[in-house]
Amino acid sequence: GQTRSDQLAAAAAYRGWCDARAAGKERGYCEARYLNARALRDLEAARGELLRHLASARFVKAPTAEGIAEASTFAGDDALLRGVLCAALYPNVAAATRTAPGSRAAQRTPYEKVTLPGGHRSGGDAQVWVHPSSINARPERAESGLYVYLDKVETSRLFLRETTRVSAAALLLFGATPAELDVERVKTCGRVELAGGVRVRASPQTVLLFKLLRRELDALLTRKARAPDAWPEEEPQGEVVLSTVRAVVAGC
């Protein structure tokens, strides 16, 4: 629950399953955590297929154990992984506000009120709930912040499924489009207007830095796509760009 991320929790469960299986303890591991071994094996097969596609596109050097290890250099970088999730799930963004209950409320502790900007039929904000299956449904500590989510499902309420808490920096760097990182607009209103109506307060100087860094990252990816046999991320300029990206998302 401390990860505040369903996706990262699933990844940790998968890694634990791999270790347990190697030690001959797969059944006990799955039973103790209510995991489906067949689903995990299906996930392993899908992961292998993705790895082969990445190797074919030359984003991974080889679909081997050594190739996996090299491609997984930053697999433990929690802040960077949340940024990658922003890139994958944007513009599915919701805002959480730490809210104190009313004097008559049965629940006396603060809670997170989650809203979906522009999600109401009228175009206004809609209150939503994190799906009960999520580790974020009952956070140990209520905090204001942002979520990215996989999808919405409406039953008795409008629920968000597969949620992850993310920083504003991760959203600005990995989610926001170049048009949304409008420095002149930020000079006027003091915030970035993200897709769906989510607002992030930032100074024009900060937004300009994010815009420039995003441009460098996009250029690195474009160069790799156009010249698959090149490895620009291993060159000095590429290393500087990637280390800066990691430092920015880790420090915010």
MIRO-246973 format. One line per 10 residues: number of its first residue (from 1); for each residue x, y, z of N, C-alpha, C. Coordinates in nm, 4 decimals, decimal comma, m for minus. Atoms other than C-alpha are relative to their C-alpha. Example, Ala and Ser with C-alpha at 12.3 -4.5 7.8 and 13.67 -1.06 7.14 Angstrom:
# MIRO-246973
1) 0,0890/m0,1190/0,0000/1,2300/m0,4500/0,7800/0,0900/0,1200/0,0000 ~ m0,0820/m0,1190/m0,0060/1,3670/m0,1060/0,7140/m0,0770/0,1090/0,0730
# end
This chain:
# MIRO-246973
1) 0,0798/m0,1210/0,0000/0,0000/0,0000/0,0000/0,0838/0,1272/0,0000 ~ m0,0842/m0,1181/m0,0080/0,2916/0,2372/0,0577/0,0442/0,0485/m0,1370 ~ m0,0386/m0,0428/0,1343/0,3694/0,2419/m0,3140/m0,1010/0,0963/m0,0593 ~ 0,1101/m0,0798/0,0530/0,0326/0,4143/m0,3778/m0,0143/m0,0223/m0,1502 ~ 0,0087/0,0297/0,1425/0,0363/0,2407/m0,7170/m0,0418/m0,1450/m0,0202 ~ 0,0414/0,1355/0,0336/m0,1590/m0,0591/m0,8400/0,0969/m0,0639/m0,0986 ~ m0,0900/0,0546/0,1008/0,0754/m0,0997/m1,1364/0,1343/m0,0407/0,0601 ~ m0,1285/0,0334/m0,0614/0,3934/m0,0898/m0,9279/m0,0145/m0,1154/0,0986 ~ 0,0246/0,1128/m0,0897/0,2389/m0,3274/m0,6738/m0,0075/m0,1307/m0,0794 ~ 0,0079/0,1184/0,0855/0,1598/m0,5716/m0,9560/0,1388/m0,0412/m0,0489
11) m0,1358/0,0301/0,0445/0,5172/m0,5447/m1,0828/0,0808/m0,0647/0,1121 ~ m0,0705/0,0585/m0,1139/0,6504/m0,6179/m0,7342/m0,0472/m0,1428/0,0254 ~ 0,0534/0,1352/m0,0175/0,4194/m0,9203/m0,7061/0,0569/m0,0946/m0,1049 ~ m0,0566/0,0822/0,1080/0,5462/m1,0485/m1,0403/0,1455/m0,0357/0,0299 ~ m0,1406/0,0276/m0,0325/0,9098/m1,0147/m0,9358/0,0105/m0,0995/0,1153 ~ m0,0002/0,0939/m0,1117/0,8333/m1,1920/m0,6109/m0,0358/m0,1404/m0,0445 ~ 0,0393/0,1302/0,0533/0,6641/m1,4730/m0,8020/0,1164/m0,0662/m0,0741 ~ m0,1165/0,0538/0,0710/0,9707/m1,5140/m1,0260/0,1014/m0,0575/0,0988 ~ m0,0953/0,0468/m0,1012/1,1925/m1,5448/m0,7178/m0,0514/m0,1259/0,0702 ~ 0,0582/0,1150/m0,0694/0,9531/m1,7862/m0,5453/0,0022/m0,1241/m0,0885
21) m0,0009/0,1137/0,0922/0,9278/m2,0073/m0,8526/0,1404/m0,0567/m0,0147 ~ m0,1386/0,0450/0,0112/1,3058/m2,0206/m0,8865/0,0424/m0,0790/0,1238 ~ m0,0328/0,0688/m0,1258/1,3205/m2,1333/m0,5225/m0,0900/m0,1205/0,0263 ~ 0,0907/0,1130/m0,0170/1,0489/m2,3976/m0,5745/m0,1132/0,0272/0,0974 ~ 0,1031/m0,0361/m0,0975/0,7964/m2,2058/m0,3616/m0,1162/0,0752/m0,0656 ~ 0,1022/m0,0730/0,0751/0,5547/m2,0854/m0,6296/m0,1381/m0,0151/0,0621 ~ 0,1356/0,0235/m0,0501/0,2421/m2,2450/m0,4865/m0,0256/0,0740/0,1308 ~ 0,0179/m0,0679/m0,1279/0,2909/m2,1126/m0,1350/m0,0041/0,1505/m0,0150 ~ m0,0023/m0,1445/0,0232/0,3725/m1,7649/m0,2635/m0,1343/0,0480/m0,0532 ~ 0,1273/m0,0400/0,0602/0,0563/m1,7484/m0,4745/m0,1155/m0,0148/0,0985
31) 0,1097/0,0218/m0,0954/m0,1710/m1,8924/m0,2059/0,0010/0,1052/0,1094 ~ m0,0091/m0,0977/m0,1085/m0,0439/m1,6522/0,0592/m0,0453/0,1388/m0,0437 ~ 0,0315/m0,1344/0,0507/m0,1120/m1,3519/m0,1659/m0,1211/0,0008/m0,0932 ~ 0,1200/0,0133/0,0831/m0,4228/m1,4766/m0,3487/0,0294/0,0349/m0,1459 ~ m0,0397/m0,0250/0,1381/m0,2415/m1,4675/m0,6831/m0,0319/m0,1208/m0,0874 ~ 0,0315/0,1043/0,0965/m0,3344/m1,6664/m0,9921/0,1272/m0,0343/m0,0778 ~ m0,1252/0,0396/0,0632/m0,0300/m1,8608/m1,1114/m0,0116/m0,0011/m0,1518 ~ 0,0172/0,0022/0,1455/m0,1738/m1,9065/m1,4607/0,0043/0,1413/m0,0571 ~ m0,0031/m0,1387/0,0465/m0,2292/m1,5312/m1,4955/0,1431/0,0541/0,0014 ~ m0,1390/m0,0444/m0,0073/0,1304/m1,4708/m1,3876/0,0825/m0,0597/m0,1137
41) m0,0709/0,0611/0,1128/0,2568/m1,7173/m1,6487/m0,0398/0,0660/m0,1321 ~ 0,0436/m0,0733/0,1194/0,0454/m1,5398/m1,9120/0,0714/0,1353/m0,0077 ~ m0,0716/m0,1275/m0,0043/0,2032/m1,2129/m1,7999/0,1457/m0,0188/m0,0409 ~ m0,1383/0,0301/0,0368/0,5468/m1,3701/m1,8335/0,0131/m0,0175/m0,1513 ~ m0,0029/0,0208/0,1449/0,4654/m1,4777/m2,1906/m0,0153/0,1330/m0,0743 ~ 0,0193/m0,1309/0,0632/0,3389/m1,1284/m2,2799/0,1252/0,0857/0,0134 ~ m0,1242/m0,0746/m0,0227/0,6526/m0,9780/m2,1293/0,1088/m0,0457/m0,0970 ~ m0,0979/0,0520/0,0945/0,8677/m1,2062/m2,3428/m0,0267/0,0462/m0,1421 ~ 0,0352/m0,0469/0,1339/0,6771/m1,1084/m2,6565/0,0355/0,1470/m0,0173 ~ m0,0357/m0,1418/0,0055/0,7196/m0,7393/m2,5757/0,1507/0,0170/m0,0131
51) m0,1458/m0,0080/0,0058/1,0905/m0,7945/m2,5215/0,0499/m0,0301/m0,1407 ~ m0,0415/0,0339/0,1369/1,1223/m0,9575/m2,8650/m0,0302/0,1151/m0,0962 ~ 0,0331/m0,1153/0,0845/0,9443/m0,6615/m3,0255/0,0996/0,1139/0,0218 ~ m0,0964/m0,1065/m0,0300/1,1752/m0,4171/m2,8478/0,1367/m0,0322/m0,0584 ~ m0,1284/0,0399/0,0582/1,4791/m0,6175/m2,9598/m0,0028/0,0150/m0,1516 ~ 0,0135/m0,0145/0,1450/1,3477/m0,6213/m3,3173/0,0112/0,1457/m0,0423 ~ m0,0082/m0,1442/0,0284/1,3145/m0,2409/m3,3046/0,1319/0,0602/0,0469 ~ m0,1327/m0,0395/m0,0473/1,6648/m0,2245/m3,1510/m0,0049/0,0964/0,1178 ~ 0,0038/m0,0747/m0,1257/1,5481/m0,0603/m2,8290/0,0584/m0,0844/0,1135 ~ m0,0688/0,0924/m0,0898/1,6894/m0,3655/m2,6490/0,1012/m0,0749/m0,0846
61) m0,1065/0,0571/0,0822/2,0169/m0,5185/m2,7651/m0,0231/m0,1462/m0,0344 ~ 0,0248/0,1417/0,0286/1,9111/m0,8827/m2,7339/m0,1079/m0,0514/0,0949 ~ 0,1052/0,0574/m0,0861/1,6065/m1,0789/m2,6026/0,0531/m0,1165/0,0837 ~ m0,0653/0,1005/m0,0835/1,8304/m1,2699/m2,3616/0,0007/0,0479/0,1445 ~ m0,0086/m0,0388/m0,1408/1,8854/m1,2692/m1,9867/0,0901/0,1222/0,0170 ~ m0,0902/m0,1149/m0,0080/2,1760/m1,0300/m2,0381/m0,0672/0,1263/m0,0546 ~ 0,0710/m0,1139/0,0574/1,9612/m0,8063/m2,2581/m0,1052/0,0543/0,0940 ~ 0,1010/m0,0410/m0,0971/1,6844/m0,8042/m1,9992/0,0643/0,0775/0,1139 ~ m0,0681/m0,0659/m0,1117/1,9294/m0,7117/m1,7244/0,0451/0,1404/m0,0386 ~ m0,0457/m0,1321/0,0441/2,0727/m0,4252/m1,9286/m0,1164/0,0948/m0,0199
71) 0,1172/m0,0846/0,0220/1,7280/m0,2975/m2,0256/m0,0706/0,0355/0,1305 ~ 0,0679/m0,0212/m0,1280/1,6194/m0,3147/m1,6609/0,0858/0,0782/0,0992 ~ m0,0923/m0,0739/m0,0875/1,8937/m0,0876/m1,5267/m0,0735/0,0882/0,1000 ~ 0,0726/m0,0941/m0,0854/1,6395/0,1582/m1,3850/m0,1331/m0,0575/0,0488 ~ 0,1259/0,0639/m0,0408/1,3703/m0,0958/m1,2937/m0,0364/0,0306/0,1448 ~ 0,0272/m0,0319/m0,1399/1,4041/0,0025/m0,9288/m0,0186/0,1485/0,0267 ~ 0,0148/m0,1455/m0,0147/1,3720/0,3770/m0,9921/m0,1492/0,0334/0,0050 ~ 0,1435/m0,0186/m0,0191/1,0250/0,4370/m0,8476/m0,0513/0,1272/m0,0664 ~ 0,0449/m0,1280/0,0556/1,0004/0,8022/m0,9527/m0,0015/m0,0044/m0,1527 ~ m0,0058/0,0100/0,1453/1,1052/0,7254/m1,3104/m0,1127/m0,0880/m0,0532
81) 0,1082/0,0890/0,0425/0,8561/0,4391/m1,3367/m0,1353/0,0715/0,0055 ~ 0,1248/m0,0771/m0,0051/0,5760/0,6724/m1,2269/m0,0090/0,0964/m0,1192 ~ m0,0016/m0,0840/0,1180/0,6828/0,9047/m1,5057/m0,0388/m0,0789/m0,1244 ~ 0,0344/0,0854/0,1130/0,6616/0,6193/m1,7557/m0,1503/m0,0300/0,0004 ~ 0,1444/0,0231/m0,0099/0,3103/0,5446/m1,6265/m0,0786/0,1238/m0,0429 ~ 0,0650/m0,1234/0,0478/0,2180/0,9096/m1,6868/m0,0038/0,0017/m0,1520 ~ m0,0058/0,0023/0,1463/0,3326/0,8720/m2,0474/m0,0994/m0,1007/m0,0564 ~ 0,0888/0,1051/0,0493/0,1277/0,5540/m2,0850/m0,1473/0,0327/0,0209 ~ 0,1404/m0,0171/m0,0375/m0,1945/0,6695/m1,9163/m0,0560/0,1396/m0,0251 ~ 0,0476/m0,1355/0,0269/m0,2139/1,0437/m1,9886/m0,0883/m0,0001/m0,1239
91) 0,0445/m0,1044/m0,0932/m0,4605/1,2180/m2,0197/m0,0951/m0,0478/0,1095 ~ 0,0865/0,0500/m0,1078/m0,6346/0,9941/m1,7629/0,0556/0,0465/0,1352 ~ m0,0527/m0,0623/m0,1217/m0,5664/1,2215/m1,4650/m0,1154/0,0425/0,0904 ~ 0,0974/m0,0443/m0,1001/m0,7656/1,2825/m1,1457/0,0749/0,0702/0,1127 ~ m0,0605/m0,0768/m0,1090/m0,7005/1,5176/m0,8544/m0,0599/m0,0431/0,1339 ~ 0,0445/0,0352/m0,1351/m0,7184/1,4222/m0,4862/0,0232/0,1187/0,0928 ~ m0,0097/m0,1090/m0,0968/m0,7825/1,6743/m0,2088/m0,0180/m0,0565/0,1402 ~ 0,0129/0,0442/m0,1392/m0,7184/1,6038/0,1584/m0,1162/0,0774/0,0622 ~ 0,1245/m0,0619/m0,0445/m1,0621/1,6698/0,3077/m0,0339/m0,0413/0,1424 ~ 0,0416/0,0292/m0,1370/m1,1730/1,6969/0,6689/m0,1484/m0,0327/0,0018
101) 0,1421/0,0351/m0,0053/m1,5041/1,5239/0,7469/m0,0801/0,1034/0,0779 ~ 0,0872/m0,0913/m0,0734/m1,8002/1,7247/0,8690/m0,0202/m0,0461/0,1435 ~ 0,0169/0,0306/m0,1421/m1,8926/1,7342/1,2370/m0,0940/m0,1178/0,0241 ~ 0,0947/0,1096/m0,0170/m2,1724/1,4824/1,1820/0,0446/m0,1280/m0,0692 ~ m0,0449/0,1173/0,0747/m1,9694/1,2419/0,9707/0,0405/m0,1118/0,0942 ~ m0,0376/0,1158/m0,0810/m1,9230/0,8923/1,1034/0,1515/m0,0186/m0,0011 ~ m0,1447/0,0111/0,0112/m1,5648/0,8964/0,9797/0,0635/0,1304/0,0479 ~ m0,0550/m0,1216/m0,0601/m1,3655/1,1407/1,1914/0,1375/0,0360/m0,0541 ~ m0,1340/m0,0281/0,0506/m1,0317/1,1160/1,0120/m0,0087/0,0603/m0,1394 ~ 0,0008/m0,0572/0,1346/m0,9421/1,3140/0,6997/0,0007/m0,1092/m0,1068
111) 0,0031/0,0962/0,1089/m0,9971/1,1411/0,3680/0,0350/0,0705/m0,1302 ~ m0,0320/m0,0568/0,1294/m0,9089/1,1903/0,0047/m0,1268/0,0111/m0,0843 ~ 0,1108/m0,0223/0,0924/m1,1818/1,3450/m0,2067/0,0595/0,0074/m0,1399 ~ m0,0572/0,0093/0,1338/m1,1041/1,2497/m0,5665/m0,0977/0,0586/m0,1006 ~ 0,0849/m0,0624/0,1014/m1,2380/1,4596/m0,8526/0,0598/m0,0213/m0,1382 ~ m0,0390/0,0139/0,1394/m1,2279/1,4176/m1,2273/m0,0340/0,1322/m0,0680 ~ 0,0277/m0,1299/0,0613/m1,1909/1,7664/m1,3789/m0,0703/m0,0156/m0,1344 ~ 0,0754/0,0066/0,1245/m1,4462/1,8153/m1,6541/m0,0766/m0,1290/m0,0200 ~ 0,0626/0,1308/0,0141/m1,5943/1,4723/m1,5827/m0,1510/m0,0012/0,0147 ~ 0,1453/m0,0054/m0,0166/m1,9468/1,5868/m1,5042/m0,0683/0,0275/m0,1340
121) 0,0735/m0,0204/0,1249/m2,2129/1,5886/m1,7756/m0,0121/0,1486/m0,0357 ~ 0,0117/m0,1441/0,0235/m2,2382/1,9647/m1,7326/0,1321/0,0629/m0,0424 ~ m0,1318/m0,0522/0,0327/m1,8677/2,0011/m1,8014/0,0808/0,0383/0,1220 ~ m0,0712/m0,0312/m0,1236/m1,7787/2,0689/m1,4380/0,0718/m0,1221/0,0558 ~ m0,0716/0,1099/m0,0640/m1,5765/1,8558/m1,2005/m0,0974/m0,1039/0,0535 ~ 0,0827/0,1089/m0,0512/m1,7186/1,5166/m1,1035/0,0739/m0,0706/0,1123 ~ m0,0630/0,0785/m0,1056/m1,6514/1,3405/m0,7751/m0,0001/m0,1460/m0,0417 ~ m0,0149/0,1412/0,0339/m1,5232/0,9895/m0,8339/0,0603/m0,0717/0,1196 ~ m0,0544/0,0806/m0,1078/m1,4046/0,7054/m0,6151/0,1026/m0,0972/m0,0573 ~ m0,0963/0,1021/0,0391/m1,1004/0,4812/m0,6349/m0,0651/m0,1360/0,0194
131) 0,0657/0,1305/m0,0047/m1,2176/0,1271/m0,7083/0,0426/m0,0775/0,1247 ~ m0,0324/0,0727/m0,1242/m1,2379/m0,0924/m0,3944/0,1135/m0,1012/m0,0147 ~ m0,1077/0,0975/0,0209/m0,9928/m0,3406/m0,5516/0,1381/0,0650/0,0004 ~ m0,1275/m0,0713/0,0070/m0,7223/m0,0713/m0,5609/0,0631/0,0145/0,1383 ~ m0,0687/m0,0241/m0,1259/m0,4579/m0,0350/m0,2932/m0,0135/0,1458/0,0435 ~ 0,0202/m0,1408/m0,0334/m0,5382/0,3368/m0,3074/m0,1413/0,0305/0,0490 ~ 0,1385/m0,0241/m0,0396/m0,9020/0,2881/m0,2072/m0,0088/0,0512/0,1437 ~ 0,0001/m0,0439/m0,1404/m0,8230/0,3364/0,1621/0,1432/0,0346/0,0405 ~ m0,1393/m0,0362/m0,0306/m0,4941/0,5227/0,1915/0,0229/0,0138/0,1497 ~ m0,0342/m0,0107/m0,1414/m0,3171/0,5064/0,5247/0,0097/0,1458/0,0439
141) m0,0126/m0,1423/m0,0306/m0,2594/0,8803/0,5047/m0,0623/0,0802/m0,1130 ~ 0,0673/m0,0798/0,1017/m0,4901/1,1203/0,3222/0,0900/0,1157/m0,0430 ~ m0,0857/m0,1051/0,0532/m0,2953/1,3559/0,0959/m0,0641/0,0627/m0,1236 ~ 0,0388/m0,0636/0,1256/m0,3693/1,6081/m0,1725/0,1048/m0,0353/m0,1053 ~ m0,0946/0,0349/0,1053/m0,2146/1,5194/m0,5060/m0,0715/m0,0435/m0,1257 ~ 0,0502/0,0389/0,1305/m0,2667/1,3627/m0,8452/0,0080/m0,1503/m0,0202 ~ 0,0010/0,1402/0,0394/m0,3553/1,0190/m0,9799/m0,0028/m0,0091/m0,1520 ~ 0,0310/0,0453/0,1360/m0,3241/0,8631/m1,3211/m0,0717/m0,1332/0,0154 ~ 0,0803/0,1217/m0,0126/m0,5621/0,5753/m1,3895/m0,0167/m0,0653/m0,1368 ~ 0,0151/0,0747/0,1250/m0,6243/0,3050/m1,6486/m0,1338/0,0261/m0,0661
151) 0,1318/m0,0231/0,0583/m0,9980/0,3395/m1,6975/m0,1021/0,0298/0,1085 ~ 0,1117/m0,0298/m0,0900/m1,3350/0,4295/m1,5430/m0,1055/m0,1081/m0,0150 ~ 0,1119/0,0937/0,0044/m1,6207/0,1989/m1,4540/m0,1105/0,0564/0,0882 ~ 0,1125/m0,0562/m0,0755/m1,9643/0,3102/m1,3403/m0,0948/m0,1118/0,0407 ~ 0,0984/0,0928/m0,0553/m2,1732/0,0886/m1,1127/m0,0893/0,0815/0,0928 ~ 0,0741/m0,0849/m0,0932/m2,3232/0,2360/m0,7976/0,0595/0,1399/0,0043 ~ m0,0705/m0,1271/0,0083/m2,0649/0,5131/m0,8350/0,0933/m0,0045/m0,1207 ~ m0,0998/m0,0042/0,1064/m1,8077/0,6247/m1,0893/0,1363/m0,0288/0,0629 ~ m0,1251/0,0444/m0,0604/m1,4892/0,4370/m1,0016/0,1159/0,0116/m0,0992 ~ m0,1233/0,0019/0,0780/m1,1310/0,4717/m1,1237/0,0740/m0,1297/0,0305
161) m0,0710/0,1256/m0,0164/m0,9424/0,1464/m1,1824/0,1480/0,0170/m0,0323 ~ m0,1442/0,0037/0,0259/m0,5669/0,0763/m1,1739/0,0602/0,1403/0,0130 ~ m0,0449/m0,1371/m0,0253/m0,4515/0,4014/m1,0131/0,1427/0,0048/0,0533 ~ m0,1352/m0,0253/m0,0513/m0,1081/0,5438/m0,9346/0,0120/0,1462/0,0381 ~ m0,0285/m0,1377/m0,0390/m0,0156/0,8542/m0,7376/0,1256/0,0463/m0,0724 ~ m0,1133/m0,0533/0,0755/0,2184/1,0746/m0,9405/0,0265/0,1440/0,0414 ~ m0,0353/m0,1386/m0,0300/0,4000/1,4031/m0,8979/m0,0374/0,0908/m0,1159 ~ 0,0270/m0,0977/0,1056/0,3247/1,7190/m1,0892/0,1148/0,0019/m0,1000 ~ m0,1158/m0,0003/0,0898/0,6782/1,7031/m1,2304/m0,0084/m0,1133/m0,1008 ~ 0,0125/0,1141/0,0907/0,6155/1,3574/m1,3768/m0,1047/0,0267/m0,1070
171) 0,1051/m0,0322/0,0969/0,2958/1,4802/m1,5417/0,0474/0,1038/m0,1018 ~ m0,0466/m0,1043/0,0904/0,4602/1,7899/m1,6866/0,1040/m0,0529/m0,0978 ~ m0,1085/0,0481/0,0848/0,7583/1,5990/m1,8238/m0,0433/m0,1124/m0,0929 ~ 0,0348/0,1185/0,0780/0,5986/1,2757/m1,9432/m0,1422/0,0020/m0,0565 ~ 0,1382/0,0012/0,0436/0,2326/1,3646/m1,9911/m0,0398/0,1189/m0,0848 ~ 0,0461/m0,1228/0,0672/0,1742/1,7249/m2,0950/0,0521/0,0085/m0,1427 ~ m0,0412/m0,0206/0,1387/0,1823/1,8039/m2,4643/0,0774/0,1315/m0,0100 ~ m0,0716/m0,1282/0,0170/0,4104/2,0806/m2,5961/m0,0941/0,1200/0,0004 ~ 0,0954/m0,1117/0,0023/0,0997/2,2957/m2,6553/m0,0477/0,0359/0,1401 ~ 0,0445/m0,0260/m0,1375/m0,0006/2,2589/m2,2888/0,1089/0,0678/0,0826
181) m0,1107/m0,0667/m0,0696/0,3449/2,3736/m2,1754/0,0196/0,1380/m0,0627 ~ 0,0052/m0,1327/0,0620/0,2565/2,7259/m2,2867/0,0536/0,1042/0,0989 ~ m0,0653/m0,0921/m0,0930/0,4970/2,9652/m2,1165/m0,0750/0,1321/0,0083 ~ 0,0691/m0,1284/m0,0008/0,3071/3,2784/m2,2205/m0,1308/m0,0087/0,0790 ~ 0,1243/0,0175/m0,0761/m0,0174/3,1419/m2,0792/0,0276/m0,0088/0,1492 ~ m0,0361/0,0127/m0,1417/0,1533/3,0513/m1,7534/0,0359/0,1358/0,0583 ~ m0,0309/m0,1352/m0,0477/0,2799/3,4099/m1,7273/m0,1270/0,0736/0,0404 ~ 0,1269/m0,0678/m0,0258/m0,0844/3,5197/m1,7281/m0,0750/m0,0588/0,1189 ~ 0,0848/0,0623/m0,1024/m0,2525/3,2626/m1,5026/0,0769/m0,0722/0,1098 ~ m0,0800/0,0622/m0,1052/0,0351/3,1084/m1,3059/m0,0164/m0,1500/0,0133
191) 0,0183/0,1463/m0,0076/m0,0543/2,7480/m1,3871/m0,0031/m0,0593/m0,1400 ~ 0,0094/0,0754/0,1243/m0,0437/2,4817/m1,6551/m0,1365/m0,0677/m0,0034 ~ 0,1306/0,0631/0,0186/m0,3816/2,3680/m1,7882/0,0212/m0,1306/m0,0760 ~ m0,0209/0,1297/0,0621/m0,3509/1,9960/m1,8550/m0,1297/m0,0525/m0,0599 ~ 0,1170/0,0603/0,0640/m0,5870/1,7764/m2,0543/m0,1049/m0,0354/0,1040 ~ 0,1087/0,0331/m0,0912/m0,9258/1,7335/m1,8944/m0,0259/0,1061/0,1049 ~ 0,0243/m0,1074/m0,0954/m0,8920/2,0504/m1,6875/0,0828/m0,0047/0,1263 ~ m0,0883/0,0042/m0,1167/m0,6297/1,9451/m1,4305/0,0946/0,1192/m0,0057 ~ m0,0836/m0,1194/m0,0064/m0,4357/2,2515/m1,3178/0,1200/m0,0254/0,0907 ~ m0,1245/0,0141/m0,0766/m0,0740/2,2504/m1,1982/0,0641/0,1369/0,0108
201) m0,0622/m0,1306/m0,0205/0,0694/2,5660/m1,0451/0,1497/m0,0102/m0,0285 ~ m0,1419/0,0000/0,0351/0,4127/2,6520/m1,1854/0,0388/0,1388/m0,0477 ~ m0,0504/m0,1283/0,0489/0,6301/2,9497/m1,2676/0,0349/m0,0124/m0,1478 ~ m0,0383/0,0056/0,1417/0,7070/3,0429/m1,6295/0,1392/m0,0601/m0,0198 ~ m0,1354/0,0538/0,0124/1,0744/2,9585/m1,5699/m0,0001/m0,1527/0,0127 ~ 0,0084/0,1451/m0,0178/0,9849/2,6093/m1,4462/m0,0581/m0,0669/m0,1235 ~ 0,0649/0,0580/0,1186/0,7561/2,5429/m1,7413/0,0955/0,0022/m0,1192 ~ m0,0965/m0,0082/0,1099/1,0240/2,6596/m1,9844/0,1053/m0,1103/0,0123 ~ m0,0994/0,1053/m0,0206/1,2763/2,4201/m1,8302/m0,0576/m0,1374/m0,0341 ~ 0,0637/0,1276/0,0331/1,0310/2,1296/m1,8562/m0,0177/m0,0143/m0,1508
211) 0,0220/0,0034/0,1450/0,9538/2,2195/m2,2163/0,1301/m0,0311/m0,0739 ~ m0,1298/0,0242/0,0635/1,3235/2,2267/m2,3107/0,0486/m0,1421/0,0250 ~ m0,0435/0,1354/m0,0315/1,3962/1,9005/m2,1314/m0,0830/m0,1023/m0,0778 ~ 0,0859/0,0888/0,0781/1,0983/1,7344/m2,2979/0,0443/m0,0017/m0,1465 ~ m0,0459/m0,0082/0,1383/1,2272/1,8559/m2,6348/0,1261/m0,0847/m0,0198 ~ m0,1225/0,0794/0,0092/1,5683/1,6985/m2,5686/m0,0300/m0,1494/0,0079 ~ 0,0365/0,1413/m0,0136/1,4088/1,3701/m2,4593/m0,0678/m0,0500/m0,1270 ~ 0,0672/0,0381/0,1250/1,1831/1,3609/m2,7665/0,1002/m0,0130/m0,1146 ~ m0,1010/0,0059/0,1053/1,4824/1,4316/m2,9910/0,0836/m0,1274/0,0116 ~ m0,0767/0,1223/m0,0228/1,6709/1,1417/m2,8330/m0,0776/m0,1221/m0,0498
221) 0,0833/0,1122/0,0437/1,3803/0,9031/m2,8957/m0,0178/0,0003/m0,1517 ~ 0,0153/m0,0100/0,1455/1,3314/1,0323/m3,2515/0,1259/m0,0469/m0,0713 ~ m0,1266/0,0416/0,0611/1,6977/0,9820/m3,3303/0,0149/m0,1515/0,0055 ~ m0,0077/0,1455/m0,0133/1,6811/0,6264/m3,1997/m0,0947/m0,0687/m0,0983 ~ 0,0969/0,0599/0,0911/1,3701/0,5515/m3,4040/0,0469/0,0070/m0,1452 ~ m0,0451/m0,0174/0,1378/1,5310/0,6840/m3,7238/0,1276/m0,0774/m0,0299 ~ m0,1254/0,0744/0,0193/1,8628/0,5057/m3,6685/0,0066/m0,1112/0,1040 ~ 0,0135/0,1055/m0,1019/1,7826/0,1789/m3,4859/0,1318/m0,0581/0,0491 ~ m0,1268/0,0597/m0,0415/2,1431/0,0599/m3,4819/0,0871/0,0948/0,0816 ~ m0,0718/m0,0954/m0,0853/2,2583/0,3737/m3,2994/m0,0506/m0,0121/0,1432
231) 0,0384/0,0042/m0,1423/2,2534/0,3942/m2,9205/0,0296/0,1368/0,0609 ~ m0,0294/m0,1384/m0,0444/2,2316/0,7712/m2,8531/m0,0035/0,0172/0,1509 ~ 0,0056/m0,0129/m0,1451/2,1494/0,7148/m2,4859/0,1319/m0,0344/0,0670 ~ m0,1306/0,0352/m0,0555/2,5027/0,5807/m2,4374/0,1057/0,1049/m0,0326 ~ m0,0917/m0,1086/0,0320/2,6641/0,8916/m2,5845/m0,0066/0,1063/0,1093 ~ m0,0030/m0,0991/m0,1092/2,7653/1,1795/m2,3529/m0,1248/0,0876/0,0077 ~ 0,1183/m0,0868/m0,0033/2,4757/1,4059/m2,4561/m0,1224/m0,0773/0,0447 ~ 0,1137/0,0826/m0,0396/2,2244/1,1244/m2,4217/0,0024/m0,0344/0,1472 ~ m0,0126/0,0311/m0,1423/2,3564/1,0300/m2,0805/m0,0386/0,1197/0,0858 ~ 0,0349/m0,1217/m0,0745/2,3200/1,3915/m1,9643/m0,1515/0,0194/0,0019
241) 0,1460/m0,0164/0,0087/1,9585/1,4069/m2,0865/m0,0690/m0,0983/0,0948 ~ 0,0665/0,1015/m0,0825/1,8617/1,0802/m1,9144/0,0262/0,0219/0,1483 ~ m0,0288/m0,0249/m0,1419/2,0375/1,1638/m1,5881/m0,0760/0,1223/0,0499 ~ 0,0768/m0,1186/m0,0385/1,8668/1,5055/m1,5852/m0,1463/m0,0349/0,0200 ~ 0,1394/0,0446/m0,0133/1,5264/1,3445/m1,6418/m0,0193/m0,0714/0,1326 ~ 0,0120/0,0747/m0,1259/1,5852/1,1068/m1,3509/0,0104/0,0924/0,1207 ~ m0,0174/m0,0923/m0,1134/1,7036/1,3869/m1,1239/m0,1225/0,0875/0,0187 ~ 0,1159/m0,0887/m0,0085/1,4040/1,6069/m1,2057/m0,1186/m0,0729/0,0629 ~ 0,1181/0,0699/m0,0532/1,1362/1,3434/m1,1386/0,0255/m0,0512/0,1418 ~ m0,0311/0,0481/m0,1352/1,3190/1,2190/m0,8280/m0,0043/0,1126/0,1020
251) m0,0098/m0,1119/m0,0933/1,3518/1,5661/m0,6783/m0,1283/0,0765/0,0215 ~ 0,1257/m0,0760/m0,0100/0,9884/1,6777/m0,7127/m0,1099/m0,0843/0,0588
# end
